């Protein structure tokens, strides 16, 4: 069993090595005229790196658009929060006015009741005197 | 009886005219309260409408962003899955 696992691990590590098999320290040699000679693996590796860089750059460009849109969504969420905050302030003002008017109206109603009773009693008194 | 009522009215009309504006004031204040309540309801209705509009804009922006990210990731994965040929520098 141990041998089987060891074999599998070796196979996996060897396959990884095979995928990244350019040794940059030995795979690139400088020529006398100043140019460089790459091994085939290094040539492919450089191509892969260039491709990855281009893909990453494109992805970054798209991610910038994503960030802008997420920013816009946050702005809208903030606008909503501000809207409800302002609305609640306005409603609170109205509630205060209504509360004040209601309590004053209750006193007014009480006064009217007292006055009406007084007037009715006075009128009754005058009627009975006649 | 008519004389009695007329006499009563002539002596008490001052009270009536005093009561009338007070009753009118009470009604007016109640009316103002009703108006304030209805304007409050309208305010909430308008805010709800505006909020729904903003929410839909927010959802659209979020959905667009998520879609762009998913597309970008899928495109990147697809590009990376393609093997690089020996002639990559000629393309």
Backbone of each chain as ProteinMPNN parsed JSONL, in Angstrom:
{"seq_chain_A": "XXXXXXXXXXXXXXXXXXXXXXXXXXXXXXXXXXXXXXXXXXXXXXXXXXXXXXXXXXXXXXXXXXXXXXXXXXXXXXXXXXXXXXXXXXXXXXXXXXXXXXXXXXXXXXXXXXXXXXXXXXXXXXXXXX", "coords_chain_A": {"N_chain_A": [[0.833, -1.215, 0.0], [1.922, 1.222, 0.877], [3.89, 1.492, -0.998], [2.383, 1.849, -3.241], [1.119, 4.313, -2.788], [3.403, 5.912, -2.632], [4.333, 5.623, -5.228], [2.265, 6.837, -6.628], [2.487, 9.466, -5.65], [5.021, 10.171, -6.596], [4.551, 10.005, -9.329], [2.689, 12.059, -9.616], [4.239, 14.291, -8.844], [6.2, 14.212, -10.767], [4.695, 14.678, -13.047], [3.984, 17.321, -12.642], [6.419, 18.517, -12.796], [6.953, 18.024, -15.422], [5.142, 19.739, -16.606], [6.111, 22.253, -15.947], [8.731, 22.592, -17.084], [10.835, 24.17, -17.775], [13.974, 25.172, -17.108], [15.097, 28.071, -16.118], [17.629, 28.874, -15.506], [19.399, 27.236, -16.803], [18.275, 26.767, -19.238], [18.412, 28.919, -20.923], [20.654, 30.424, -23.036], [23.304, 32.667, -23.567], [24.277, 34.117, -26.576], [27.181, 34.735, -28.616], [26.854, 37.03, -30.139], [25.217, 38.568, -28.623], [22.579, 37.903, -28.643], [19.992, 35.601, -27.55], [19.582, 32.141, -26.879], [16.961, 29.93, -26.6], [15.718, 27.005, -25.004], [13.373, 24.559, -26.329], [11.38, 24.043, -24.47], [11.589, 26.237, -22.8], [10.914, 28.221, -24.571], [8.233, 27.593, -25.036], [7.351, 27.919, -22.453], [7.742, 30.645, -22.032], [5.978, 31.614, -23.92], [3.652, 30.694, -22.779], [3.645, 32.195, -20.425], [3.453, 34.767, -21.466], [0.973, 34.611, -22.682], [-0.587, 34.145, -20.399], [-0.178, 36.552, -19.093], [-1.415, 38.358, -20.818], [-4.026, 37.4, -20.674], [-4.502, 37.86, -17.969], [-4.304, 40.647, -17.931], [-6.496, 41.357, -19.522], [-8.474, 40.3, -17.905], [-8.174, 41.887, -15.642], [-8.947, 44.35, -16.697], [-11.659, 43.815, -17.126], [-12.393, 43.324, -14.504], [-12.112, 45.848, -13.466], [-14.27, 47.123, -14.595], [-16.228, 45.676, -13.278], [-15.78, 46.503, -10.644], [-16.453, 49.219, -10.898], [-19.188, 48.977, -11.447], [-20.056, 47.718, -9.114], [-19.475, 49.752, -7.365], [-21.312, 51.628, -8.267], [-23.648, 50.295, -7.557], [-23.368, 50.409, -4.8], [-23.526, 53.167, -4.437], [-26.175, 53.577, -5.158], [-27.389, 52.105, -3.14], [-26.64, 53.643, -0.956], [-27.97, 55.999, -1.611], [-30.575, 55.125, -1.313], [-30.608, 54.614, 1.429], [-30.195, 57.22, 2.4], [-32.479, 58.413, 1.388], [-34.547, 57.124, 2.84], [-33.804, 57.894, 5.358], [-34.132, 60.699, 5.26], [-36.858, 60.719, 4.706], [-37.866, 59.579, 7.032], [-37.155, 61.534, 8.855], [-38.727, 63.674, 7.968], [-41.247, 62.563, 8.355], [-41.187, 62.288, 11.085], [-41.171, 64.963, 11.869], [-43.741, 65.676, 10.986], [-45.236, 63.968, 12.583], [-44.692, 65.027, 15.09], [-45.895, 67.548, 14.854], [-48.551, 66.76, 14.43], [-49.049, 65.42, 16.828], [-48.789, 67.516, 18.658], [-50.848, 69.216, 17.769], [-53.024, 67.561, 18.151], [-53.098, 67.225, 20.927], [-53.563, 69.854, 21.687], [-55.996, 70.216, 20.477], [-57.564, 68.536, 21.966], [-57.684, 69.889, 24.383], [-58.99, 72.136, 23.453], [-61.421, 71.04, 22.705], [-62.319, 70.22, 25.158], [-62.58, 72.703, 26.405], [-64.529, 73.819, 24.775], [-66.644, 72.14, 25.362], [-67.064, 72.738, 28.066], [-67.725, 75.438, 27.826], [-70.008, 75.305, 26.189], [-71.726, 73.892, 27.839], [-71.939, 75.757, 29.89], [-73.129, 77.911, 28.531], [-75.511, 76.703, 27.754], [-76.647, 76.217, 30.249], [-76.914, 78.802, 31.148], [-78.681, 79.834, 29.252], [-80.888, 78.23, 29.749], [-81.477, 78.966, 32.297], [-82.266, 81.632, 31.869], [-84.507, 81.197, 30.29], [-86.184, 79.885, 32.037], [-86.671, 81.855, 33.901], [-88.381, 83.589, 32.674]], "CA_chain_A": [[0.0, 0.0, 0.0], [2.817, 2.373, 0.961], [4.573, 1.6, -2.302], [1.384, 2.37, -4.197], [0.975, 5.752, -2.501], [4.67, 6.546, -3.019], [4.351, 5.657, -6.697], [1.301, 7.862, -7.068], [3.071, 10.778, -5.337], [6.131, 10.406, -7.555], [3.948, 10.255, -10.647], [2.089, 13.414, -9.592], [5.307, 15.304, -8.824], [6.875, 14.185, -12.077], [3.828, 15.316, -14.057], [4.105, 18.762, -12.43], [7.725, 18.922, -13.337], [6.846, 17.989, -16.877], [4.393, 20.908, -17.071], [6.947, 23.443, -15.793], [10.046, 21.96, -17.203], [11.89, 25.074, -18.251], [14.884, 25.667, -16.067], [15.57, 29.334, -16.705], [19.071, 29.085, -15.275], [20.217, 26.489, -17.776], [17.566, 26.678, -20.525], [18.655, 30.107, -21.749], [22.102, 30.668, -23.17], [23.619, 33.901, -24.271], [25.146, 33.91, -27.734], [28.312, 35.675, -28.737], [26.397, 38.293, -30.733], [24.329, 39.267, -27.683], [21.223, 37.327, -28.654], [19.81, 34.484, -26.619], [18.994, 30.908, -27.407], [16.089, 29.281, -25.623], [15.315, 25.619, -25.3], [11.971, 24.495, -26.769], [10.517, 24.128, -23.286], [11.583, 27.626, -22.334], [10.154, 28.968, -25.576], [6.822, 27.339, -24.733], [7.046, 28.509, -21.138], [7.631, 32.103, -22.225], [4.695, 31.818, -24.618], [2.584, 30.491, -21.796], [3.662, 33.346, -19.512], [2.947, 35.931, -22.208], [-0.469, 34.393, -22.824], [-1.179, 34.343, -19.075], [-0.149, 37.984, -18.803], [-2.479, 38.99, -21.619], [-5.312, 36.981, -20.082], [-4.637, 38.564, -16.685], [-4.588, 42.058, -18.214], [-7.893, 41.433, -19.955], [-9.293, 40.035, -16.718], [-8.098, 43.089, -14.788], [-9.809, 45.343, -17.355], [-13.05, 43.439, -16.834], [-12.606, 43.495, -13.06], [-12.29, 47.292, -13.219], [-15.687, 47.386, -14.909], [-17.008, 45.064, -12.181], [-15.648, 47.388, -9.471], [-17.261, 50.41, -11.177], [-20.606, 48.616, -11.298], [-20.308, 47.472, -7.681], [-19.493, 51.111, -6.781], [-22.613, 52.212, -8.63], [-24.653, 49.62, -6.713], [-23.223, 50.96, -3.445], [-24.062, 54.539, -4.473], [-27.639, 53.444, -5.153], [-27.78, 51.657, -1.792], [-26.512, 54.818, -0.072], [-29.075, 56.912, -1.941], [-31.784, 54.563, -0.681], [-30.506, 54.831, 2.882], [-30.422, 58.653, 2.621], [-33.894, 58.675, 1.091], [-35.378, 56.688, 3.97], [-33.459, 58.712, 6.53], [-34.82, 61.983, 5.092], [-38.3, 60.477, 4.83], [-38.211, 59.363, 8.446], [-37.077, 62.838, 9.531], [-39.93, 64.441, 7.587], [-42.401, 61.946, 9.029], [-41.083, 62.602, 12.517], [-41.65, 66.342, 11.999], [-45.2, 65.654, 10.862], [-45.785, 63.312, 13.777], [-44.61, 65.984, 16.204], [-46.938, 68.572, 14.628], [-49.856, 66.114, 14.653], [-49.154, 65.156, 18.259], [-49.013, 68.806, 19.301], [-52.19, 69.695, 17.406], [-54.024, 66.674, 18.771], [-53.234, 67.514, 22.366], [-54.21, 71.163, 21.811], [-57.399, 70.027, 20.086], [-58.273, 67.917, 23.095], [-57.972, 70.973, 25.321], [-60.002, 72.99, 22.808], [-62.677, 70.307, 22.778], [-62.723, 70.277, 26.561], [-63.037, 74.08, 26.631], [-65.805, 73.979, 24.066], [-67.649, 71.405, 26.142], [-67.355, 73.537, 29.273], [-68.402, 76.669, 27.376], [-71.339, 74.944, 25.703], [-72.531, 73.565, 29.025], [-72.199, 77.038, 30.563], [-74.091, 78.675, 27.716], [-76.801, 76.004, 27.828], [-77.188, 76.45, 31.598], [-77.312, 80.228, 31.208], [-79.89, 79.985, 28.417], [-81.977, 77.551, 30.457], [-81.797, 79.843, 33.438], [-83.008, 82.793, 31.346], [-85.794, 80.708, 29.826], [-87.011, 79.545, 33.205], [-87.001, 83.101, 34.595], [-89.458, 84.31, 31.955]], "C_chain_A": [[0.865, 1.262, 0.0], [3.522, 2.607, -0.374], [3.654, 2.232, -3.344], [1.226, 3.893, -4.041], [2.224, 6.502, -2.948], [4.768, 6.667, -4.53], [3.439, 6.751, -7.229], [1.873, 9.246, -6.839], [4.191, 11.124, -6.304], [5.573, 10.752, -8.927], [3.372, 11.664, -10.721], [3.178, 14.474, -9.651], [6.044, 15.347, -10.155], [6.034, 14.862, -13.144], [3.882, 16.83, -13.904], [5.403, 19.284, -13.01], [7.652, 18.987, -14.865], [6.105, 19.2, -17.416], [5.229, 22.18, -16.984], [8.394, 23.008, -15.897], [11.116, 22.866, -17.782], [12.726, 25.518, -17.065], [15.539, 26.922, -16.622], [17.075, 29.552, -16.521], [19.935, 28.372, -16.305], [19.577, 26.46, -19.175], [17.8, 27.871, -21.441], [20.157, 30.334, -21.82], [22.335, 31.916, -24.007], [24.584, 33.6, -25.408], [26.223, 34.99, -27.789], [27.871, 37.019, -29.286], [25.405, 39.045, -29.838], [22.908, 38.742, -27.685], [21.172, 36.134, -27.708], [19.196, 33.287, -27.324], [18.215, 30.22, -26.293], [15.913, 27.819, -26.013], [13.848, 25.653, -25.728], [11.029, 24.687, -25.588], [10.43, 25.566, -22.781], [10.8, 28.514, -23.294], [8.658, 28.824, -25.303], [6.417, 27.99, -23.418], [6.873, 30.014, -21.247], [6.313, 32.442, -22.931], [3.531, 31.7, -23.662], [2.485, 31.694, -20.846], [3.1, 34.594, -20.187], [1.429, 35.834, -22.337], [-1.18, 34.669, -21.485], [-1.254, 35.825, -18.713], [-1.265, 38.715, -19.552], [-3.869, 38.666, -21.047], [-5.553, 37.751, -18.785], [-4.973, 40.03, -16.903], [-6.033, 42.256, -18.647], [-8.829, 41.266, -18.759], [-9.306, 41.258, -15.79], [-8.999, 44.189, -15.354], [-11.276, 45.073, -17.053], [-13.362, 43.647, -15.352], [-12.787, 44.967, -12.704], [-13.735, 47.69, -13.503], [-16.58, 46.864, -13.786], [-16.974, 45.973, -10.949], [-16.488, 48.644, -9.662], [-18.748, 50.125, -10.953], [-20.972, 48.357, -9.836], [-20.346, 48.813, -6.931], [-20.843, 51.762, -7.026], [-23.721, 51.615, -7.762], [-24.595, 50.157, -5.287], [-23.782, 52.378, -3.359], [-25.581, 54.495, -4.384], [-28.13, 53.019, -3.766], [-27.698, 52.82, -0.8], [-27.636, 55.81, -0.312], [-30.367, 56.449, -1.28], [-31.778, 54.819, 0.822], [-30.782, 56.296, 3.216], [-31.894, 58.999, 2.436], [-34.774, 58.313, 2.286], [-35.069, 57.473, 5.234], [-34.186, 60.059, 6.458], [-36.324, 61.822, 5.276], [-38.692, 60.305, 6.293], [-38.129, 60.672, 9.23], [-38.332, 63.666, 9.255], [-41.161, 63.893, 8.312], [-42.384, 62.258, 10.524], [-41.565, 64.028, 12.776], [-43.171, 66.39, 11.965], [-45.846, 65.056, 12.108], [-45.776, 64.26, 14.971], [-45.704, 67.035, 16.101], [-48.308, 67.981, 14.947], [-50.084, 65.885, 16.148], [-49.501, 66.429, 19.011], [-50.442, 69.299, 19.041], [-53.265, 68.852, 18.075], [-54.215, 67.007, 20.249], [-53.908, 68.874, 22.568], [-55.7, 71.062, 21.47], [-58.213, 69.414, 21.22], [-58.64, 68.975, 24.142], [-59.069, 71.88, 24.775], [-61.383, 72.348, 22.915], [-63.23, 70.361, 24.208], [-63.291, 71.669, 26.885], [-64.387, 74.323, 25.991], [-66.942, 73.291, 24.832], [-68.077, 72.2, 27.361], [-68.169, 74.772, 28.9], [-69.839, 76.378, 26.949], [-72.269, 74.626, 26.881], [-72.923, 74.843, 29.76], [-73.268, 77.831, 29.841], [-75.479, 78.034, 27.819], [-77.461, 76.255, 29.183], [-77.698, 77.882, 31.729], [-78.616, 80.453, 30.448], [-81.091, 79.352, 29.11], [-82.467, 78.409, 31.631], [-82.656, 81.02, 32.994], [-84.411, 82.36, 30.916], [-86.737, 80.44, 31.001], [-87.469, 80.793, 33.97], [-88.217, 83.779, 33.986], [-90.824, 83.79, 32.365]], "O_chain_A": [[0.615, 2.219, -0.733], [3.722, 3.74, -0.813], [4.073, 3.02, -4.192], [1.203, 4.641, -5.018], [2.141, 7.57, -3.555], [5.228, 7.682, -5.053], [3.791, 7.488, -8.15], [1.772, 10.113, -7.707], [4.284, 12.258, -6.773], [6.052, 11.666, -9.598], [3.527, 12.37, -11.717], [3.072, 15.44, -10.407], [6.46, 16.414, -10.607], [6.561, 15.531, -14.033], [3.833, 17.556, -14.897], [5.458, 20.348, -13.627], [8.212, 19.881, -15.499], [6.376, 19.655, -18.527], [5.096, 23.078, -17.816], [9.16, 23.052, -14.934], [12.168, 22.403, -18.224], [12.231, 26.161, -16.14], [16.418, 26.853, -17.48], [17.709, 30.3, -17.266], [21.033, 28.815, -16.642], [20.246, 26.167, -20.166], [17.424, 27.834, -22.612], [20.839, 30.423, -20.799], [21.657, 32.171, -25.002], [25.586, 32.91, -25.22], [26.161, 36.005, -27.095], [28.451, 38.047, -28.938], [24.824, 40.045, -30.257], [22.114, 39.101, -26.815], [22.186, 35.722, -27.146], [18.393, 33.426, -28.247], [18.732, 29.965, -25.205], [15.956, 27.456, -27.188], [13.159, 26.652, -25.517], [10.023, 25.391, -25.68], [9.366, 26.049, -22.393], [10.111, 29.444, -22.874], [7.913, 29.804, -25.335], [5.32, 28.53, -23.275], [5.974, 30.592, -20.636], [5.634, 33.411, -22.592], [2.571, 32.468, -23.707], [1.392, 32.148, -20.51], [2.372, 35.375, -19.574], [0.701, 36.806, -22.137], [-2.219, 35.327, -21.44], [-2.226, 36.296, -18.122], [-1.957, 39.568, -18.998], [-4.746, 39.525, -20.952], [-6.657, 38.231, -18.531], [-5.797, 40.604, -16.191], [-6.708, 43.187, -18.208], [-9.824, 41.977, -18.615], [-10.344, 41.606, -15.226], [-9.713, 44.869, -14.617], [-12.039, 45.993, -16.759], [-14.453, 44.09, -14.991], [-13.513, 45.304, -11.77], [-14.342, 48.472, -12.771], [-17.552, 47.51, -13.393], [-17.995, 46.189, -10.295], [-17.157, 49.097, -8.733], [-19.466, 50.924, -10.351], [-22.053, 48.728, -9.379], [-21.128, 48.996, -5.999], [-21.44, 52.36, -6.131], [-24.612, 52.324, -7.294], [-25.626, 50.341, -4.64], [-24.414, 52.757, -2.373], [-26.198, 55.261, -3.645], [-29.151, 53.507, -3.281], [-28.553, 52.973, 0.072], [-28.188, 56.387, 0.625], [-31.145, 57.25, -0.761], [-32.794, 55.189, 1.411], [-31.497, 56.6, 4.172], [-32.477, 59.762, 3.206], [-35.635, 59.092, 2.694], [-35.942, 57.694, 6.073], [-34.776, 60.513, 7.438], [-36.984, 62.65, 5.904], [-39.719, 60.82, 6.737], [-38.916, 60.906, 10.147], [-38.917, 64.268, 10.155], [-41.997, 64.646, 8.812], [-43.428, 62.463, 11.143], [-42.265, 64.29, 13.754], [-43.808, 67.046, 12.789], [-46.85, 65.555, 12.617], [-46.72, 64.295, 15.761], [-46.355, 67.38, 17.087], [-49.121, 68.599, 15.633], [-51.175, 66.126, 16.664], [-50.376, 66.442, 19.877], [-51.145, 69.734, 19.953], [-54.293, 69.372, 18.511], [-55.337, 67.062, 20.752], [-54.714, 69.046, 23.483], [-56.544, 71.72, 22.079], [-59.388, 69.73, 21.408], [-59.734, 68.967, 24.706], [-59.95, 72.333, 25.506], [-62.379, 73.021, 23.18], [-64.43, 70.524, 24.428], [-64.326, 71.8, 27.538], [-65.271, 74.946, 26.579], [-68.053, 73.813, 24.925], [-69.264, 72.328, 27.661], [-69.157, 75.109, 29.552], [-70.765, 77.109, 27.301], [-73.43, 75.034, 26.909], [-74.064, 75.006, 30.195], [-74.195, 78.357, 30.457], [-76.487, 78.727, 27.953], [-78.669, 76.477, 29.266], [-78.743, 78.144, 32.324], [-79.52, 81.148, 30.911], [-82.195, 79.894, 29.056], [-83.66, 78.546, 31.901], [-83.642, 81.366, 33.646], [-85.386, 83.074, 31.152], [-87.931, 80.738, 30.945], [-88.522, 80.787, 34.607], [-88.982, 84.453, 34.675], [-91.843, 84.273, 31.87]]}, "seq_chain_B": "XXXXXXXXXXXXXXXXXXXXXXXXXXXXXXXXXXXXXXXXXXXXXXXXXXXXXXXXXXXXXXXXXXXXXXXXXXXXXXXXXXXXXXXXXXX", "coords_chain_B": {"N_chain_B": [[-94.218, 81.521, 22.423], [-92.472, 81.817, 20.259], [-91.66, 84.433, 20.723], [-90.255, 84.034, 23.039], [-88.133, 82.471, 22.145], [-86.992, 84.264, 20.358], [-86.208, 86.271, 22.1], [-84.409, 84.893, 23.657], [-82.471, 84.281, 21.758], [-81.612, 86.869, 21.003], [-80.356, 87.662, 23.334], [-78.421, 85.794, 23.698], [-76.919, 85.499, 21.425], [-74.368, 86.428, 21.202], [-72.806, 84.599, 22.588], [-73.155, 82.443, 20.92], [-71.907, 83.357, 18.595], [-69.412, 83.452, 19.602], [-68.887, 80.842, 20.151], [-69.031, 79.647, 17.662], [-66.676, 80.385, 15.976], [-64.79, 79.033, 17.519], [-65.567, 76.379, 17.3], [-65.25, 76.146, 14.574], [-62.518, 76.523, 14.444], [-61.645, 74.251, 15.774], [-62.535, 72.29, 13.992], [-61.018, 73.046, 11.773], [-58.446, 72.582, 12.678], [-58.539, 69.841, 13.027], [-58.872, 69.142, 10.385], [-56.44, 69.987, 9.343], [-54.79, 68.17, 10.63], [-55.66, 65.8, 9.425], [-54.867, 66.379, 6.818], [-52.115, 66.487, 7.156], [-51.61, 63.839, 7.865], [-52.422, 62.534, 5.532], [-50.618, 63.667, 3.722], [-48.294, 62.672, 4.807], [-48.659, 59.963, 4.319], [-48.55, 60.049, 1.56], [-45.965, 60.894, 1.224], [-44.549, 58.656, 2.176], [-45.418, 56.82, 0.277], [-44.33, 57.946, -2.096], [-41.635, 57.82, -1.409], [-41.306, 55.071, -1.195], [-41.742, 54.314, -3.836], [-39.597, 55.617, -5.129], [-37.519, 54.387, -3.775], [-37.851, 51.729, -4.585], [-37.225, 52.042, -7.254], [-34.542, 52.809, -7.101], [-33.567, 50.515, -5.888], [-33.984, 48.615, -7.888], [-32.239, 49.601, -9.814], [-29.873, 49.269, -8.423], [-29.837, 46.482, -8.147], [-29.684, 45.76, -10.842], [-27.163, 46.803, -11.519], [-25.545, 45.275, -9.813], [-26.099, 42.678, -10.761], [-25.167, 42.914, -13.38], [-22.459, 43.366, -12.877], [-21.757, 40.961, -11.618], [-22.228, 39.233, -13.729], [-20.378, 40.124, -15.652], [-18.007, 39.539, -14.296], [-18.211, 36.759, -14.066], [-18.201, 36.079, -16.793], [-15.684, 37.069, -17.515], [-14.007, 35.48, -15.947], [-14.626, 32.966, -16.97], [-13.819, 33.281, -19.626], [-11.106, 33.716, -19.233], [-10.349, 31.289, -18.092], [-10.909, 29.609, -20.217], [-9.122, 30.576, -22.141], [-6.715, 29.988, -20.886], [-6.823, 27.283, -20.849], [-6.282, 26.497, -23.368], [-3.62, 25.078, -25.16], [-0.298, 26.391, -25.512], [1.135, 27.011, -28.596], [4.097, 26.246, -30.576], [4.487, 28.296, -32.3], [3.709, 30.65, -31.112], [4.823, 33.163, -30.968], [4.619, 34.124, -33.486], [2.068, 34.748, -33.966]], "CA_chain_B": [[-93.02, 80.667, 22.31], [-91.585, 82.49, 19.296], [-91.1, 85.602, 21.419], [-89.271, 83.512, 23.992], [-86.939, 82.052, 21.371], [-86.351, 85.479, 19.838], [-85.554, 86.922, 23.24], [-83.247, 84.055, 24.015], [-81.455, 84.454, 20.69], [-81.035, 88.217, 21.044], [-79.488, 87.802, 24.503], [-77.331, 84.794, 23.704], [-76.239, 85.333, 20.121], [-72.943, 86.715, 21.409], [-72.189, 83.309, 22.936], [-73.163, 81.618, 19.702], [-70.845, 83.846, 17.697], [-68.137, 83.132, 20.236], [-68.695, 79.385, 20.021], [-68.883, 79.269, 16.241], [-65.272, 80.345, 15.521], [-64.034, 78.01, 18.254], [-65.899, 75.089, 16.661], [-64.596, 76.182, 13.25], [-61.084, 76.341, 14.696], [-61.472, 72.833, 16.108], [-62.662, 71.541, 12.728], [-59.878, 73.383, 10.907], [-57.264, 71.884, 13.203], [-58.709, 68.422, 12.678], [-58.637, 69.048, 8.941], [-54.984, 70.091, 9.147], [-54.223, 66.88, 11.06], [-55.955, 64.844, 8.335], [-54.002, 66.713, 5.672], [-50.742, 66.08, 7.512], [-51.559, 62.367, 7.798], [-52.464, 62.097, 4.116], [-49.344, 64.04, 3.076], [-47.314, 61.695, 5.302], [-48.859, 58.716, 3.552], [-48.058, 60.296, 0.193], [-44.497, 60.936, 1.345], [-44.082, 57.266, 2.277], [-45.662, 56.201, -1.035], [-43.317, 58.454, -3.032], [-40.32, 57.277, -1.002], [-41.291, 53.641, -1.545], [-41.58, 54.238, -5.3], [-38.209, 56.016, -5.426], [-36.651, 53.342, -3.218], [-37.944, 50.557, -5.472], [-36.486, 52.382, -8.477], [-33.114, 52.739, -6.762], [-33.253, 49.101, -5.613], [-33.882, 47.884, -9.164], [-30.973, 50.045, -10.43], [-28.801, 48.614, -7.649], [-29.841, 45.051, -8.509], [-29.199, 45.64, -12.226], [-25.706, 47.026, -11.489], [-24.933, 44.1, -9.174], [-26.231, 41.525, -11.659], [-24.242, 43.162, -14.496], [-21.094, 43.163, -12.36], [-21.558, 39.516, -11.409], [-22.178, 38.598, -15.049], [-19.079, 40.477, -16.269], [-16.96, 38.779, -13.59], [-18.343, 35.346, -14.459], [-17.753, 35.988, -18.194], [-14.226, 37.285, -17.558], [-13.365, 34.284, -15.374], [-14.816, 31.85, -17.912], [-12.964, 33.546, -20.79], [-9.711, 33.506, -18.807], [-10.145, 29.845, -17.927], [-10.9, 29.014, -21.555], [-7.852, 30.97, -22.78], [-5.599, 29.278, -20.248], [-6.944, 25.843, -21.134], [-5.713, 26.24, -24.702], [-2.156, 24.944, -25.083], [0.452, 27.38, -26.306], [1.875, 26.361, -29.677], [5.479, 26.716, -30.768], [4.473, 29.513, -33.117], [2.975, 31.704, -30.397], [5.45, 34.465, -31.236], [4.305, 34.532, -34.867], [0.642, 35.116, -34.037]], "C_chain_B": [[-91.982, 81.297, 21.379], [-90.881, 83.673, 19.941], [-89.98, 85.16, 22.37], [-87.958, 83.156, 23.285], [-86.192, 83.277, 20.851], [-85.582, 86.202, 20.932], [-84.283, 86.19, 23.645], [-82.102, 84.244, 23.031], [-80.785, 85.812, 20.807], [-80.082, 88.367, 22.239], [-78.255, 86.88, 24.429], [-76.564, 84.663, 22.389], [-74.745, 85.606, 20.224], [-72.182, 85.413, 21.733], [-72.073, 82.407, 21.706], [-72.024, 82.023, 18.763], [-69.451, 83.613, 18.286], [-67.814, 81.635, 20.054], [-68.352, 78.975, 18.595], [-67.435, 79.274, 15.764], [-64.438, 79.299, 16.248], [-64.28, 76.617, 17.656], [-65.206, 75.003, 15.296], [-63.103, 75.937, 13.393], [-60.777, 74.866, 14.977], [-61.523, 71.965, 14.842], [-61.445, 71.771, 11.83], [-58.629, 72.641, 11.357], [-57.336, 70.389, 12.898], [-58.422, 68.184, 11.197], [-57.138, 69.092, 8.64], [-54.305, 68.774, 9.536], [-54.436, 65.831, 9.965], [-55.048, 65.076, 7.133], [-52.56, 66.273, 5.933], [-50.589, 64.561, 7.413], [-51.536, 61.911, 6.344], [-51.18, 62.48, 3.386], [-48.214, 63.12, 3.545], [-47.408, 60.383, 4.549], [-48.313, 58.85, 2.136], [-46.521, 60.298, 0.186], [-43.917, 59.522, 1.381], [-44.267, 56.549, 0.935], [-44.623, 56.617, -2.056], [-41.94, 57.867, -2.716], [-40.209, 55.804, -1.378], [-41.049, 53.467, -3.045], [-40.13, 54.532, -5.701], [-37.229, 54.934, -4.957], [-36.663, 52.092, -4.103], [-37.152, 50.779, -6.76], [-34.968, 52.242, -8.225], [-32.683, 51.289, -6.534], [-33.096, 48.325, -6.924], [-32.599, 48.287, -9.893], [-29.774, 49.369, -9.753], [-28.694, 47.136, -8.044], [-29.288, 44.836, -9.919], [-27.676, 45.781, -12.259], [-24.983, 45.815, -10.898], [-24.947, 42.893, -10.111], [-25.263, 41.655, -12.841], [-22.815, 42.865, -14.072], [-20.797, 41.67, -12.21], [-21.417, 38.786, -12.748], [-20.832, 38.861, -15.724], [-17.955, 39.667, -15.622], [-16.996, 37.305, -14.021], [-17.83, 35.139, -15.891], [-16.226, 36.096, -18.286], [-13.489, 36.056, -17.043], [-13.449, 33.102, -16.346], [-13.9, 32.016, -19.123], [-11.497, 33.291, -20.443], [-9.407, 32.014, -18.683], [-10.056, 29.155, -19.286], [-9.582, 29.319, -22.276], [-6.683, 30.168, -22.21], [-5.621, 27.779, -20.546], [-6.333, 25.489, -22.486], [-4.197, 26.117, -24.603], [-1.462, 25.979, -25.974], [1.269, 26.628, -27.363], [3.276, 26.927, -29.803], [5.537, 28.037, -31.523], [3.732, 30.666, -32.427], [3.517, 33.094, -30.708], [5.187, 34.97, -32.652], [2.865, 35.05, -34.989], [0.441, 36.586, -33.739]], "O_chain_B": [[-90.786, 81.309, 21.669], [-89.686, 83.894, 19.744], [-88.935, 85.799, 22.489], [-86.861, 83.48, 23.739], [-84.964, 83.344, 20.884], [-84.466, 86.678, 20.725], [-83.246, 86.789, 23.929], [-80.935, 84.35, 23.41], [-79.562, 85.921, 20.726], [-79.108, 89.117, 22.162], [-77.208, 87.157, 25.015], [-75.674, 83.822, 22.258], [-73.953, 85.087, 19.438], [-71.087, 85.167, 21.229], [-71.073, 81.724, 21.483], [-71.295, 81.191, 18.222], [-68.452, 83.581, 17.568], [-66.67, 81.233, 19.84], [-67.521, 78.1, 18.35], [-66.983, 78.278, 15.198], [-63.497, 78.742, 15.682], [-63.368, 75.801, 17.521], [-64.662, 73.968, 14.912], [-62.493, 75.242, 12.581], [-59.792, 74.314, 14.488], [-60.711, 71.062, 14.637], [-60.915, 70.845, 11.217], [-57.857, 72.138, 10.541], [-56.335, 69.758, 12.558], [-57.822, 67.181, 10.81], [-56.634, 68.343, 7.803], [-53.374, 68.321, 8.87], [-53.525, 65.078, 9.621], [-54.535, 64.141, 6.517], [-51.882, 65.756, 5.045], [-49.57, 64.06, 6.937], [-50.76, 61.037, 5.96], [-50.698, 61.73, 2.537], [-47.293, 62.822, 2.785], [-46.402, 59.772, 4.189], [-47.71, 57.93, 1.585], [-45.881, 59.779, -0.728], [-42.928, 59.226, 0.711], [-43.409, 55.779, 0.505], [-44.091, 55.786, -2.792], [-41.188, 57.476, -3.609], [-39.158, 55.344, -1.823], [-40.275, 52.612, -3.475], [-39.524, 53.809, -6.492], [-36.254, 54.612, -5.637], [-35.623, 51.477, -4.34], [-36.507, 49.871, -7.286], [-34.234, 51.649, -9.016], [-31.589, 50.883, -6.927], [-32.201, 47.491, -7.061], [-31.943, 47.451, -10.513], [-28.811, 48.962, -10.403], [-27.598, 46.614, -8.247], [-28.542, 43.892, -10.176], [-26.982, 45.008, -12.92], [-23.949, 45.384, -11.408], [-23.952, 42.18, -10.243], [-24.63, 40.685, -13.259], [-22.058, 42.209, -14.788], [-19.742, 41.184, -12.616], [-20.616, 37.863, -12.893], [-20.222, 37.955, -16.292], [-17.062, 39.172, -16.309], [-15.964, 36.695, -14.299], [-17.127, 34.17, -16.177], [-15.568, 35.348, -19.009], [-12.483, 35.636, -17.615], [-12.493, 32.348, -16.523], [-13.288, 31.058, -19.595], [-10.743, 32.731, -21.24], [-8.353, 31.54, -19.108], [-9.248, 28.248, -19.488], [-9.0, 28.453, -22.929], [-5.791, 29.73, -22.937], [-4.594, 27.102, -20.504], [-5.923, 24.353, -22.725], [-3.553, 26.983, -24.011], [-1.967, 26.375, -27.025], [2.012, 25.704, -27.031], [3.601, 27.956, -29.211], [6.499, 28.796, -31.406], [3.194, 31.55, -33.093], [2.775, 34.077, -30.714], [5.5, 36.116, -32.974], [2.498, 35.695, -35.972], [-0.691, 37.07, -33.754]]}, "name": "protein", "num_of_chains": 2, "seq": "XXXXXXXXXXXXXXXXXXXXXXXXXXXXXXXXXXXXXXXXXXXXXXXXXXXXXXXXXXXXXXXXXXXXXXXXXXXXXXXXXXXXXXXXXXXXXXXXXXXXXXXXXXXXXXXXXXXXXXXXXXXXXXXXXXXXXXXXXXXXXXXXXXXXXXXXXXXXXXXXXXXXXXXXXXXXXXXXXXXXXXXXXXXXXXXXXXXXXXXXXXXXXXXXXXXXXXXXXXXXX"}
